[in-house]
Amino acid sequence: MKPSFNYAEISSLYDILKERFIKSQVYESYNSKLSEKSTWNVKLFAMPGGRRNAAGRNGQTKFQTGLSSSANIGIRSNSGERTAGSSADDKKSEELCGIKTLVPKHVPIPAVPVESHLMFEALSMVVSIIAAFLQMVNLYRTVWWLPHSYNNYSMNFYLIDPYLLIFIITMVARQFIYSLLRRIINVSSPIRWLSAAQKIMRIGLLTIVMNILCWCIYHMAERHNSMKIFYLCYPSLSVYFVMFGVSAAPFFDISTSSCGKDEKKTKLLIDKPLHNCSLNASAIRAEVSTLRSDFNRRLKRALFASSSSAYVCGIAPIIFVPQHLYFNVSWVVQHVIMFWLARISAHFSHAYPVKYCDVLHRAALHLGEWVKIENRNSHMYAQAWNESVLWPDGSVVRHNREIYRSEGLCTAAEPGNSNHYRFYILFRNPALFFSYLLGLQLLLICVQLFILLRTNDWYQVLSITWLLVINYYTLFKVTRDFLICWKVYHAEQIIHLKSQINANSAVQ
């Protein structure tokens, strides 16, 4: 039997194959032209003599090969996962610069245990109460061990103002109580009532605390001079209103997180700013501006919290000392300074954990740095700085009648901008930041050990020993963070150095 042919089907199949063949031919010719054009561009940049580019005459190379991931780079989160493709602004900035820059490779940070804010406030409350008690011992100690002493106790408790003790305990415990109530509300309240419940709790707690403080101040004003009340209240209030204005939130909440309406849904993102690996120079500068504001806000709150604790627990007992009482002034002042420095280190280590500093470090790598060229050649070729261009390493630009050279894998900073310069210097290697904290903590502990070896009085031994015990915990945290950052960022520097060497060898 002869097979039957359907000529209509054969004709349609022939048309489809013919169309696909024509498209494949057009695609191949387009790719060949593109490869020839890119080869000609590479030869043009590498051409010897007077036909190389103007930047090459000054030893600057505008052409750099990107990393394998830089061609199709998108916006990435902290974990390195891609969240979106390259935007039109990234492509536009790359076309304006005419190059492919080296995109920094971020080395992941290992998981470092971080104490919760509630735990930190509980420890701060205990430490502050201990410091206030030690200051009371320094002021109201007795010599009860002598055979003919009229004192039966180690302290003259009758000289201590009980309203001052209530005032100190209220000021020290207010933040812990607020954090505890906030945690209970976050766990028990529905999401739609969360914001209203927090406002009611904050207003009610503020009313209670202010009533207790005013009651204590009223009774202290009846017993003491009005100037002592002025010294107790004015410094703290003036500093608070200068730093925070009329807002009542920092009075209770010194945490670095910002509360939102849907806090339960976003609790994993609170206190963890995100970094986007973008090729858009304007987006990089905007991200750096946001991170810099957040860093300054944390710094302001940490300094206020540590200073207020030192003032209330260390200086307030000195203000209300009776005039006839004798005490060692130098030792009491030394106790205040030691406790203040210890609280600064503790608040800084809590406000700037390793993960947070890593986010700032990643943004600093994308920001880059401009170095001003002082002894420049009059014939040096420099392009006009363009805010939409992500400049590669070694680029020479002119901005505000000055000439700058870029340093770093890529540079999005504004030349001559002191804020960008400080941000890059501080966070290009966060191990430097933790080394400052570690140096402060080691210096503090070494001084305290030296004082302890030269101390004979019982109250001085007790005071300095407790301060040492308190500082050892902070020393452990700061040392751990420093070692982790030092090892991780040392490996990251090696990776970036190899990337630059490979890029320079590919250009040559």
Secondary structure by P-SEA (a helix, b strand, c coil): cbbbbcaaaaaaaaaaaaaaaaaaaaaaaaaaaaaaaaaaaaaaaacccccccccccccccccccccccccccccccccccccccccaaaaaaaaaaccccccbbbbbbcbbbbbcaaaaaaaaaaaaaaaaaaaaaacccccccccccccccccccccccaaaaaaaaaaaaaaaaaaaaaaaaaacccccaaaaaaaaaaaaaaaaaaaaaaaaaaaaaacccaaaaaaaccaaaaaaaacccccccccccccccccccccccccccccbbbbbbcccaaaaaaaaaaaaaaaaaaaaaaaaaaaaaaaaacccccccccccccccaaaaaaaaaaaaaaaaaaaaaaaccaaaaaaaaaaaaabbbbbbbccccccccccccccccccccbbbbbcccbbbbbcccccccccccaaaaaaaaacccaaaaaaaaaaaaaaaaaaaaaaaaacccaaaaaaaaaaaaaaaaaaaaaaaaaaaaaaaaaaaaaaaaaaaaaaaaaac
